[in-house]
Amino acid sequence: EIHHFIIIISAIAMFLGVLFFILNILIGTPYIENLVFMIGIIVANVPEGLLATVTVCLTLTAKRMHAKMVLVKNLEGVETLGSTSCICSDKTGTLTQNIMTVAQVVYGENNAFVT
């Protein structure tokens, strides 16, 4: 999702830069000034919108994960966990400091709680 947003914001910035370049050529502004102005618009638009968009996207994903009772400590982990459909681990317990117990088994639409 984030990659898609980056492409959209970059495309909008490029479009605006080229649009202003063409409009300034029609007005009669020198080409070098148009080129500098176009680069300035592209550079100014991408960082401004990109940071806000990525933060909002990660925050919305964190809220969706919270509704599913998933605890995430940092927003960077949300992107990875948000696209995960299945988490597999070994039975030695290396992921949980040698303390691994099954609490719930989910298979399709069926849930089984282990006591």
Steps between C-alpha positions, in 0.01 A plus 500: 500500500777741586674439169174582322465828694859596421438452130179708512660791688808495275280501190299796630821691575640427154170600337490831686863572416450437127169691502659810649795463261265503199290785639810713562625431146164622366529813714850566365724436800860397409562124476766485773266668749224259400731203551609618845137571595389155377771323702408710804133401475582130462743498794267704721193284436645153551639530856203705625233254397697179528572510872141580593360233269730225628427589863124502444517169312699331776275643771185372328659158463595503869137575591379209288754272666394626845141400420633147441677505839853535358753704697760687296759716673625702199341620178771346280392154614142573398586497130655155523241349732210662315575303185556171685230237469666218693775493764682170538756411764691192605411286798827561686374833634789711374265787420358514852808430715432126531149553634261410224145385554207488263218725615275500195485305177327663204424296192276665243193621684551266798662611826623267770631626833755283675496484879 
